[in-house]
């Protein structure tokens, strides 16, 4: 069972750190900056959205998760293109449950 993520201090480098998704993130430098590290940790948790796990997830929530990923990992031009098409798709099918999505919803 994985541990719950929480900030910890690394003496060797003098940084407050957190491990999320197997990757270590620096939060704040200096042992005295624990409150700043906590604040940075909470901001980071807001940025790292988990994919919808529910069996009753809506198409719009999956599309939002994809767009958040695209914004973080792809160029701004790519994100804008995806945003345009995904937004129009969500206007048509966003209310559907993912399990109700059929090929005719996606094809032109």
N, C-alpha and C positions, 0 to 999 in steps of 0.2 A: 504494500500500500504506500503510495507516494506521500511525502511529507507536505504539510501546508507551507506555502511560501511565506517567508517573513524576512525582514532585513537582518543582516548579521555583519559584524565588524571583522575585517581582515587586517590583522596586525602587521603583516609583512608589507602591505602597500599603504595602510592608513585610510582605507576607503570602507564605507558602508556598502554592502553588496546585497543582491538578492538573486536567486536562481529561479528563472521562469522558463518553462518549456525546455529544460536542459541547457539553457544559455545564461551566463552570469552577466548581470547589469550593474554598473556603478551607480550609486545613488547620491552620496555626499562624501566629501573628504574631511577627515578629522573625527576623532572619537567624540568630541563635544557637539557635533552636528547630528545627533540622533534624531531630533525632532524634524530637521530638514530631510533626513533620510526617510523617515516615516511618511512625510508629505510627498516626497518624490516617488516612493513606493506606491502610494495610493494613486498618484497621477499616472504612473506606468500601468497599473492594473486597469485603469479606465481605457488606456490606449490598446491594451492587448485584449481584444474581444475573443471570447471563446465561441466556436461555431455552435449553432443551434443543435442541441442533442435530442430535443423532444420529438416524439413521433407525431405530434400534432403541430409542428412548426409550419408557419405560413411561408409562402414563396417570398414575400417581401422581407422577412427576417433573414432568410438565406441570402437574398440579393444584397441586403445591407451589409452582411458579414463579408461577402465577396468584395463589395466596393471599399470597405475599410481595409481589407487586405491589399487590394489594388493600389489604394492611395499610399500605403506604406512601402510597397515593394516594387512599384512600377513608375515609369516616368509620368509627369503631369499630363502630357499629351495622350498617353495610353489611358490614363484614368479618366480624362474628359470624354474620350470616345466611349469607353465602357459605361460611364455614368449616363450619357445620352441614351444609349440603347437599353440599358438595364432599367432606367427610369420609365421609359415608354412601356417596357415589358411589365413592370410592376403596376403601372396604371391599368393595364388590361387584366393581369392575372395575380397581382399581389395578394389579394384576399383569399386565394385558394390555399388549401393545405398542400404541402409538398407531395404527399402520397396521392393526391388527386390530379396532379399534373400529368398531362398526356402529350404525346408527340404533336398533336394538332394545335396545342397551345403555343408551341415553340416555333413551328414552321410557318413561313409566310403564306 
